[in-house]
Amino acid sequence: MSHFAIYAVAAGAEIGGCFAFWAWLRLGQPAYWLVLGIALLVIFALLLTRISSDFAGRAYAAYGGIYIVASLLWMWGMEGNRPDRWDLVGMAVCLAGAAIILLGPREA
């Protein structure tokens, strides 16, 4: 599986897991939503370990850009609030940063 695919699935798991806690605490959903949230957050953490990077911090930093994109897509798809132009500009900047971190040449 490619880095991008791992990051995309990890972002879905993280956002879904966090949303499950949000739904329980802020939207009054039943406590079993917490079980779903915990399971998704465990999946998220396991997926990030699949990124081939010598340093966890670099994998997490690159993931940050993907997380921002996924969060805005969640806002649009699940919450019905379409990203505005500033969201889109910020998303592009974050993706560029993530790509530089993940794909930039490294000194041996």
LINCOR-V317870 format. One record per pair of residues at least 24 apart in sequence whose ideal C-beta (glycine too) atoms are under 7 Angstrom apart, sorted by sequence separation. I is the first residue (numbers start at 1). J is the second residue. D is the distance in Angstrom with one decimal. If there is no record, write none. Layout:
<<I,J,D> <I,J,D>>
This chain:
<<16,40,4.7> <17,41,3.8> <68,94,4.5> <69,95,6.3> <13,40,4.6> <14,41,6.7> <17,44,6.2> <65,94,4.0> <13,43,4.4> <14,44,4.1> <64,94,6.9> <65,95,5.0> <13,44,4.0> <65,97,5.5> <66,98,6.1> <65,98,2.7> <10,44,5.1> <13,47,6.6> <64,98,6.6> <62,98,4.7> <10,47,3.9> <9,47,5.9> <10,48,5.6> <62,101,4.4> <61,101,5.1> <62,102,3.9> <6,47,5.5> <58,101,6.2> <6,50,5.2> <6,51,6.0> <3,51,6.0> <10,63,6.7> <14,67,6.8> <11,66,5.3> <15,70,5.7> <7,63,5.4> <11,67,5.1> <15,71,6.2> <8,66,6.4> <12,70,6.5> <7,66,4.1> <11,70,3.5> <15,74,5.1> <8,70,7.0> <3,102,6.2>>
